[in-house]
Amino acid sequence: MAFPESFIQELKMRNSITEVVAPYVSLKRNGRNMVGLCPFHGEKTPSFNIYDENTDNAHFYCFGCGVGGDVISFVMRIENLDYVDAVKLLAQRAGMDLPETGYDDSMSRLRKRIFEANREAARFYYKSLYQPVGREGLNYLHGRMLTDRTIRHFGLGFADDDWSSLTKHLKSLGFSEHELVAANLAVQRRSGNGVFDRFTNRVMFPIIDLRGNVIAFGGRIMTDQKPKYLNTSDTPVFKKSENLFSLNNAKNAGTRTLLLCEGYMDVIAVSQAGFSNAVATLGTALTQEQAMLMKRYADEVIICYDADEAGQKATSRAIPILRGAGLPVRVLTIPNGKDPDEFIKSQGADGPEAFRAIIEKSGNDMDYRLQKLRGDYDLETSDGKVQYLEAASAVIATLDSAIEQDVYAAKLCREFGVDKNAFMTQLQKRSKRRSREAYRRQQQKLRKDLSGRGDRINIDKARVPRSSSAEEALVVYLIRNPDAAPFIAAQVKPEQFQNALMRRFYTYFSERVQSGADPMLNVTADFTPDEANILYQIIGKHASIAQTRQSLEEYIKVIREESVKLRQDEVSGMSGEDLNAYLEKLRKVKQ
């Protein structure tokens, strides 16, 4: 148990889940629940629900992505914190003092040490940049036209080629090898004897989170060796797919528009030109998690990727991800195939204004896709025009708004002299086909989720579906009707459960109810996030099902019947006498 239960109970009472969620999600009352667009996955129809009628067991659940939990687990997910740090944040919010003893702070202490090690590493790299060992790195940055003020603002630095200079420095400050390896600042030698620096001979770019912590680094090599850029691997405080470079600056830029650049140098160059609302991914293609993170701070994203082939492909991949997160998208078209950094420099003193001008002229993602499509066809020929319009109708059909579809259809029909009714007929066919395919995929996912196929946590659901369904229902009944615990305990033993996870839930809640404790109070601390998600999923699934004594008796009956059934291979290997005894046992259980 991480904290005294009395403390957790008061913490939840003082932190209304609705009030904690509200800054991240636009919520509306829908009957008994609060609903909104899920902050953890992209969606256009609200499926994120908050059940806040019961203060003690207030929780959230998203029917779209299956994420659920209490106010503590929400903070853990949205702020990328561990359990202890999430509790600390909520305690601070509520003006509560943490209990002095009674909780395991080991992971929180490690995270704190990693933050401290990263901060000291950033200072070390910055100082090295302005020393003789960093001359090459400083010349590179000055050669890219970065000022010392910009270098200081972003905390840029240099890792020399010593292979041990950083580890020696951090060890002298009291950091252990284990902490340096956990931070991915150092790498364990294959022999197991000692460590060496992760980054050498690279210009260093600190990655800073929204609370001002240095969480990772990116490093650019000073030679032609590969990889050109090396990034911190995932650590207890950092996940590449869930963070963005310079979002800590962009969120304070005073605008709800973000410029999505391709790399660190583009972000820094654009920022130096006066556009501090620029961010970049961290050595990976744009992820859904990053798009959802941008959604929290932006109402629009302008893609500012390089104009080369790789940049165009990355743009095409990013558009549906950003759209899926509910973000309107514009695409910057830079003249002469330049990237933002090159373009700004090429314009000399007029660079910032010239860049602002092309931002203002940037078209939305549909204009970009239709324009890009033109290059694939010979529009001087009738066949080429027909092929282009066919392809364009497929692109326009991806729009969910009928008004948007109509606007683009009208524009194309005017340009090519095509009858709009004919084009709209083709467009509607494609839209209907796309809707049917989306519905089919949704139904497949629903059937897969209900059957448990592919579930790595609740692995027995697909193997024993009838038993699992009854066991899930019984667990929910027990949570909602703790007074029925003595009766349930007399009828069903844990060993009769066929589903291992449901057996754990049943045992856990039975023991808590028998001890007089709130059944759900410590679920976040006592189960993994994936296990807790499954628990809240089954609670949500049974939310509208009546909890009657008759239904309880039916659940118990199914569990007892299934508990004595044997697998087919076991039955086939039985003797006649054993088989008769087994059938008699089944008959008695049913009676």
C-alpha positions in Angstrom: 0.0 0.0 0.0 1.5 3.3 -1.1 -0.3 5.7 1.3 -2.6 5.4 4.3 -6.1 4.8 3.1 -7.5 7.7 5.2 -5.1 10.1 3.4 -6.1 8.8 -0.1 -9.8 9.0 0.8 -9.4 12.7 1.9 -7.3 13.4 -1.2 -10.1 12.1 -3.5 -12.7 14.1 -1.6 -10.7 17.3 -2.0 -9.9 16.7 -5.7 -13.2 16.5 -7.6 -12.4 14.4 -10.7 -14.6 16.7 -12.8 -12.6 19.7 -11.7 -9.3 18.0 -12.2 -10.3 16.8 -15.7 -11.9 20.1 -16.8 -8.7 22.0 -17.8 -7.8 19.1 -20.2 -11.3 18.2 -21.6 -14.3 20.3 -22.5 -17.0 18.5 -20.5 -20.8 18.6 -20.9 -23.5 17.0 -18.6 -25.2 14.0 -20.3 -27.7 12.6 -17.8 -25.8 11.3 -14.8 -22.4 11.6 -16.5 -20.0 14.2 -17.7 -18.8 13.5 -21.3 -16.2 14.9 -23.6 -13.7 14.1 -26.3 -11.0 11.7 -24.9 -7.6 13.4 -24.3 -5.9 10.0 -24.8 -6.9 9.2 -28.4 -8.3 11.1 -31.3 -12.1 11.1 -31.8 -14.9 13.2 -33.1 -17.8 11.8 -31.1 -17.4 12.1 -27.3 -16.8 8.7 -25.7 -14.9 9.9 -22.6 -17.2 9.6 -19.5 -16.9 10.8 -15.9 -19.0 9.1 -13.3 -19.0 11.6 -10.5 -22.2 10.9 -8.6 -20.4 8.9 -5.9 -17.6 11.0 -4.6 -15.7 8.0 -3.1 -15.8 6.0 -6.3 -15.8 8.8 -8.9 -14.0 7.6 -12.0 -13.6 8.1 -15.8 -13.8 5.6 -18.6 -13.4 6.0 -22.4 -15.5 3.7 -24.5 -13.4 4.5 -27.5 -9.9 3.5 -26.3 -10.7 1.6 -23.1 -8.7 3.8 -20.7 -10.2 4.2 -17.3 -9.4 5.0 -13.7 -9.8 7.4 -10.8 -8.6 10.9 -10.4 -5.1 9.7 -9.5 -4.7 7.5 -12.6 -6.0 10.4 -14.7 -3.2 12.7 -13.5 -0.7 9.8 -14.0 -1.7 9.5 -17.6 -2.2 13.1 -18.6 1.0 14.4 -16.9 3.1 11.2 -17.4 3.8 10.7 -13.7 4.1 7.7 -11.5 1.7 6.9 -8.8 3.5 8.7 -5.9 4.2 11.8 -8.0 0.6 12.0 -9.1 -0.5 11.8 -5.5 2.0 14.5 -4.5 0.6 16.8 -7.3 -3.0 16.3 -6.1 -2.0 16.8 -2.5 -0.3 20.1 -3.5 -3.4 21.1 -5.4 -5.6 20.5 -2.4 -3.2 22.0 0.1 -2.6 18.7 1.9 0.6 17.7 3.6 1.9 14.2 2.7 2.1 11.7 5.5 5.7 11.3 6.7 5.8 7.5 6.6 3.9 4.6 5.2 4.5 4.7 1.5 7.1 3.3 -0.9 8.8 6.2 -2.7 11.5 4.2 -4.4 10.3 4.8 -8.0 9.6 8.5 -7.2 13.1 8.9 -5.8 14.6 7.3 -8.9 12.6 9.7 -11.1 13.8 12.6 -9.0 17.4 11.6 -9.3 17.0 11.2 -13.1 15.6 14.7 -13.3 18.6 16.0 -11.2 21.1 14.1 -13.2 19.6 15.5 -16.5 19.7 19.0 -15.1 23.4 18.7 -14.1 24.2 17.1 -17.5 22.6 20.0 -19.3 24.7 22.4 -17.3 27.8 20.4 -18.0 27.2 20.3 -21.7 26.4 24.0 -21.8 29.7 24.9 -20.0 31.6 22.5 -22.3 30.3 24.3 -25.4 32.1 27.5 -24.4 35.4 25.7 -23.4 38.1 24.6 -25.8 36.7 21.1 -26.0 33.4 22.6 -27.4 34.9 24.9 -30.0 33.8 22.7 -32.9 30.2 22.6 -31.6 30.1 26.3 -31.0 31.4 27.0 -34.5 28.7 24.8 -35.9 25.9 26.6 -34.0 27.3 30.0 -34.9 27.7 28.8 -38.5 24.0 28.1 -38.5 23.5 31.7 -37.5 22.4 31.1 -34.0 23.1 33.8 -31.5 24.5 33.3 -28.0 21.2 34.5 -26.6 19.4 31.7 -28.6 21.9 29.1 -27.5 21.4 30.1 -23.9 17.6 30.2 -24.2 17.5 26.6 -25.5 20.4 25.5 -23.2 22.3 24.0 -26.1 25.6 22.3 -25.3 28.4 20.0 -26.4 29.4 16.4 -25.5 33.1 16.0 -26.1 34.7 12.8 -27.4 36.2 11.7 -24.1 33.6 8.9 -23.5 33.8 9.4 -19.8 33.8 13.1 -19.0 30.1 13.4 -18.2 30.0 10.2 -16.1 33.1 11.3 -14.1 31.5 14.7 -13.5 28.1 13.3 -12.4 29.8 10.6 -10.2 31.7 13.4 -8.5 28.3 15.0 -7.6 27.1 11.8 -6.0 25.2 10.1 -8.8 25.5 6.3 -9.0 26.1 4.3 -12.1 22.7 2.8 -11.8 21.1 6.3 -11.8 23.1 7.3 -14.9 22.2 4.2 -16.8 18.5 4.6 -15.8 18.7 8.2 -17.2 20.3 6.9 -20.4 23.2 9.3 -19.8 25.5 6.4 -19.6 25.7 2.9 -21.0 26.8 -0.2 -19.2 29.9 -1.8 -20.6 29.5 -5.3 -22.1 31.8 -6.7 -19.5 29.5 -5.3 -16.8 32.5 -3.5 -15.3 31.7 0.3 -15.4 29.9 2.6 -17.7 30.7 5.1 -20.5 29.0 8.3 -21.8 25.9 7.8 -24.0 26.7 11.0 -26.0 30.1 11.9 -27.5 31.3 14.5 -30.0 27.8 15.9 -30.5 26.0 19.2 -30.2 23.4 18.7 -27.5 19.8 19.7 -27.4 18.1 19.4 -24.0 14.4 18.3 -24.1 12.4 20.0 -21.4 8.9 19.0 -20.2 6.0 21.3 -19.5 7.1 21.6 -15.8 10.6 22.8 -16.7 12.4 19.5 -16.1 15.1 18.3 -18.4 13.8 14.9 -19.4 16.1 13.8 -22.3 18.6 15.0 -24.9 19.1 14.9 -28.6 22.6 15.0 -30.0 23.9 15.9 -33.5 27.2 14.2 -34.5 30.1 16.4 -35.7 31.3 13.9 -38.2 29.7 11.9 -41.1 29.1 8.9 -38.8 25.6 7.5 -38.4 23.2 8.1 -36.8 23.4 11.8 -37.5 21.0 12.5 -34.6 21.0 10.3 -31.4 18.2 10.7 -28.9 17.7 9.5 -25.3 16.0 6.1 -25.2 12.8 5.8 -23.2 13.4 6.2 -19.4 11.2 6.4 -16.3 10.8 10.1 -17.0 10.7 10.2 -20.9 8.9 8.5 -23.8 9.8 9.7 -27.3 6.3 9.1 -28.6 4.6 11.2 -25.9 6.8 14.4 -25.9 7.6 17.3 -28.2 10.7 19.4 -28.5 10.2 23.0 -27.3 6.5 22.6 -26.3 7.5 24.2 -23.0 8.2 27.3 -25.0 5.4 27.0 -27.5 2.6 26.7 -24.9 3.5 30.2 -23.7 3.6 31.8 -27.1 0.3 33.5 -26.7 -1.3 31.7 -29.7 -3.4 28.6 -30.2 -1.6 27.8 -33.4 1.5 25.4 -33.4 4.1 25.2 -36.1 5.1 21.5 -36.5 8.7 21.4 -37.7 10.9 18.5 -38.8 13.8 18.8 -36.4 15.5 20.7 -33.6 17.4 23.2 -35.8 14.2 24.2 -37.6 12.4 24.9 -34.3 15.3 26.9 -33.0 15.8 28.9 -36.2 12.0 29.7 -36.4 12.0 30.6 -32.8 15.0 33.0 -33.2 13.0 34.6 -36.0 10.2 35.4 -33.6 8.0 32.4 -33.9 8.2 30.7 -30.5 5.1 28.5 -31.2 7.2 25.9 -33.0 7.7 22.3 -31.9 9.2 19.1 -33.4 9.0 15.4 -32.8 11.9 13.6 -31.3 13.5 11.4 -33.9 10.3 9.6 -34.7 7.4 10.0 -37.1 4.5 11.9 -35.6 2.4 9.7 -33.2 -1.2 9.9 -32.1 0.0 10.6 -28.5 1.9 13.7 -29.8 -1.1 14.9 -31.8 -3.3 14.6 -28.7 -0.6 16.5 -26.7 -0.7 19.3 -29.3 -4.5 19.3 -29.1 -4.3 20.4 -25.5 -2.4 23.6 -26.5 -3.5 24.3 -30.0 -6.7 24.8 -32.1 -4.7 24.5 -35.4 -1.4 23.0 -36.6 0.7 24.3 -39.5 3.0 21.6 -40.8 6.4 23.1 -41.7 8.3 20.1 -42.9 11.1 20.2 -45.4 10.1 20.4 -49.0 12.1 17.4 -50.1 10.6 14.0 -50.8 11.1 12.7 -47.2 9.4 15.9 -45.9 6.5 15.5 -48.3 6.0 11.8 -47.2 6.2 12.9 -43.6 3.6 15.6 -44.3 1.2 13.0 -45.9 1.6 10.7 -42.8 1.0 13.6 -40.3 -2.1 15.0 -41.8 -4.5 12.1 -41.0 -3.0 11.8 -37.5 -3.6 15.4 -36.7 -7.0 15.4 -38.3 -7.8 12.3 -36.2 -7.0 14.2 -33.1 -9.5 16.9 -34.1 -7.0 19.5 -35.2 -7.5 21.6 -38.3 -4.3 21.4 -40.4 -2.5 23.8 -42.8 0.6 23.0 -44.8 3.4 25.4 -45.4 4.8 25.5 -48.9 8.3 26.9 -48.9 9.6 28.3 -52.2 12.5 26.7 -54.0 12.3 23.5 -51.9 14.0 25.0 -48.9 13.4 24.1 -45.3 12.3 26.8 -42.8 15.8 27.4 -41.5 17.3 27.8 -45.0 14.4 30.0 -46.2 14.7 32.4 -43.3 18.4 32.8 -43.7 18.1 33.2 -47.5 15.9 36.3 -47.0 18.5 38.1 -44.8 17.0 40.8 -42.6 13.6 40.3 -44.2 13.6 36.6 -43.2 11.0 36.8 -40.3 8.5 38.9 -42.4 9.0 36.7 -45.4 8.3 33.6 -43.3 5.3 35.2 -41.8 4.0 35.9 -45.3 4.2 32.3 -46.4 2.5 31.2 -43.2 -0.4 33.5 -43.9 -0.6 32.1 -47.4 -0.5 28.5 -46.4 -3.5 26.4 -47.5 -5.3 23.8 -45.5 -4.4 20.2 -45.8 -7.1 19.4 -48.4 -5.8 22.1 -50.7 -2.3 20.7 -50.2 -3.3 17.1 -51.0 -5.3 18.1 -54.1 -2.5 20.2 -55.4 0.1 17.5 -54.7 -2.2 15.0 -56.6 -2.0 17.1 -59.7 1.6 16.2 -60.3 0.6 12.6 -60.8 -1.5 13.2 -63.9 -1.3 14.8 -67.3 -4.1 17.4 -67.0 -3.6 18.4 -70.7 -5.3 15.1 -71.7 -8.9 14.0 -71.2 -7.8 10.7 -69.7 -5.5 12.6 -67.3 -8.3 14.9 -66.2 -10.7 11.9 -65.6 -8.0 10.0 -63.6 -7.2 13.1 -61.6 -10.9 13.8 -60.8 -11.4 10.1 -59.8 -8.4 10.4 -57.4 -9.6 13.8 -56.1 -13.0 12.4 -55.3 -11.4 9.7 -53.2 -9.5 12.4 -51.3 -12.5 14.6 -50.8 -14.5 11.6 -49.6 -12.3 11.4 -46.6 -13.8 14.6 -45.3 -16.5 14.1 -42.6 -18.2 17.4 -43.2 -20.7 17.4 -46.1 -20.3 21.2 -46.4 -16.5 20.8 -46.9 -17.2 18.1 -49.5 -19.6 20.4 -51.3 -17.2 23.3 -51.4 -14.3 21.3 -52.8 -16.5 19.5 -55.3 -17.9 22.8 -56.6 -14.4 24.3 -56.9 -13.1 21.3 -59.0 -16.2 21.1 -61.1 -15.9 24.8 -62.0 -12.2 24.5 -62.9 -12.6 21.4 -65.1 -16.1 22.1 -66.5 -17.6 19.0 -65.0 -21.3 18.5 -64.1 -21.5 18.8 -60.4 -24.3 16.3 -60.0 -22.2 13.6 -61.7 -19.2 14.4 -59.5 -21.3 14.4 -56.3 -22.8 11.0 -57.3 -19.3 9.6 -57.5 -18.3 11.3 -54.3 -21.3 10.0 -52.4 -20.6 6.5 -53.5 -17.1 6.8 -52.2 -18.3 8.3 -48.9 -20.8 5.6 -48.3 -18.2 2.9 -49.1 -15.8 4.6 -46.6 -18.6 4.7 -44.0 -19.4 1.1 -44.4 -15.7 0.1 -44.1 -15.3 2.3 -41.0 -18.4 0.6 -39.5 -17.1 -2.8 -40.4 -13.8 -2.1 -38.7 -15.6 -0.7 -35.6 -17.7 -3.8 -35.4 -14.6 -6.1 -35.8 -12.9 -4.2 -33.0 -16.0 -4.4 -30.8 -16.3 -8.2 -31.4 -12.6 -8.6 -30.7 -12.7 -6.6 -27.5 -15.8 -8.5 -26.3 -14.3 -11.9 -27.1 -10.9 -11.0 -25.5 -8.9 -12.1 -28.6 -5.5 -10.5 -28.5 -6.0 -9.3 -24.8 -2.5 -9.8 -23.3 -3.7 -8.8 -19.8 -7.1 -10.7 -19.5 -5.8 -13.7 -21.3 -8.4 -16.2 -20.2 -11.4 -14.2 -21.5 -11.2 -15.8 -25.0 -10.5 -19.3 -23.5 -13.5 -19.4 -21.2 -15.9 -16.8 -22.5 -19.1 -18.0 -20.7 -17.3 -18.3 -17.4 -15.5 -14.9 -17.8 -18.7 -13.1 -18.5 -20.3 -14.4 -15.4 -17.2 -13.8 -13.3 -17.0 -10.2 -14.5 -20.6 -9.6 -13.7 -20.2 -11.1 -10.2 -17.1 -8.9 -9.5 -19.1 -5.8 -10.5 -22.1 -6.9 -8.3 -19.8 -7.4 -5.3 -18.3 -3.9 -5.7 -21.7 -2.3 -6.0 -23.4 -4.4 -3.4 -20.8 -5.1 -0.6 -23.7 -6.1 1.7 -24.1 -9.3 -0.4 -20.5 -10.4 0.3 -21.3 -13.0 2.9 -23.9 -14.7 0.7 -21.6 -14.6 -2.3 -18.6 -16.0 -0.3 -20.8 -18.9 0.9 -21.7 -19.8 -2.7 -18.5 -19.2 -4.7 -14.9 -19.9 -3.8 -12.0 -18.1 -5.6 -10.7 -21.4 -6.9 -14.0 -21.9 -8.9 -13.1 -18.9 -11.1 -11.7 -20.0 -14.5 -10.4 -16.5 -15.4 -7.2 -15.7 -13.5 -7.6 -12.0 -13.5 -11.2 -12.1 -12.4 -10.1 -14.5 -9.7 -7.6 -11.9 -8.5 -10.3 -9.2 -8.6 -12.8 -11.4 -6.7 -10.3 -12.2 -4.0 -9.1 -8.6 -3.7 -12.6 -7.1 -3.4 -13.9 -9.9 -1.1 -11.0 -9.3 1.3 -11.5 -5.5 1.3 -15.3 -5.8 1.8 -14.8 -8.2 4.7 -12.3 -5.8 6.3 -14.8 -2.9 6.0 -12.6 -1.0 3.6 -13.9 0.9 0.6 -13.6 -1.6 -2.3 -12.3 0.8 -5.0 -10.2 3.2 -2.9 -6.8 1.8 -3.7 -7.3 0.2 -7.1 -4.8 2.5 -8.8 -2.1 1.6 -6.3 -2.8 -2.1 -6.1 -3.1 -2.9 -9.8 -1.2 -2.1 -13.0 -2.7 0.6 -15.3 -3.7 -2.1 -17.8 -5.4 -4.2 -15.1 -7.2 -1.2 -13.8 -8.4 -0.3 -17.3 -10.0 -3.8 -17.6 -11.7 -3.3 -14.2 -13.2 0.0 -15.2 -14.1 -1.4 -18.6 -16.2 -4.2 -17.0 -17.7 -1.7 -14.6 -18.7 0.5 -17.5 -20.1 -2.4 -19.5 -22.4 -3.4 -16.6 -23.4 0.2 -15.7 -26.8 -0.1 -17.3 -27.5 -3.7 -16.2 -29.9 -4.1 -13.3 -28.3 -5.5 -10.2 -31.0 -8.0 -9.0 -30.8 -11.0 -6.7 -32.0 -13.1 -9.6 -29.1 -12.0 -11.8 -26.7 -12.6 -9.0 -27.9 -16.2 -8.6 -27.5 -16.7 -12.4 -23.9 -15.5 -12.3 -23.2 -17.9 -9.4 -24.9 -20.8 -11.2 -22.8 -20.3 -14.4 -19.5 -20.0 -12.4 -20.3 -23.2 -10.5 -21.3 -25.1 -13.7 -18.2 -23.9 -15.6 -15.8 -24.7 -12.7 -16.4 -28.5 -12.9 -16.3 -28.7 -16.7 -13.2 -30.4 -18.2 -11.4 -29.6 -21.5 -12.2 -31.8 -24.5 -8.8 -33.5 -24.4 -9.3 -34.4 -20.7 -12.8 -35.9 -21.4 -11.6 -37.9 -24.4 -8.9 -39.6 -22.2 -11.4 -40.7 -19.5 -12.4 -44.3 -18.8 -16.1 -45.2 -19.0 -16.4 -45.3 -15.2 -14.7 -41.9 -14.7 -16.8 -40.4 -17.5 -20.0 -41.5 -15.7 -18.8 -40.0 -12.5 -18.0 -36.7 -14.2 -21.5 -36.6 -15.9 -23.1 -37.2 -12.5 -21.1 -34.4 -11.0 -22.3 -32.0 -13.7 -25.9 -33.1 -13.2 -25.7 -32.4 -9.4 -24.2 -29.0 -10.0 -27.0 -28.0 -12.4 -29.6 -29.2 -9.9 
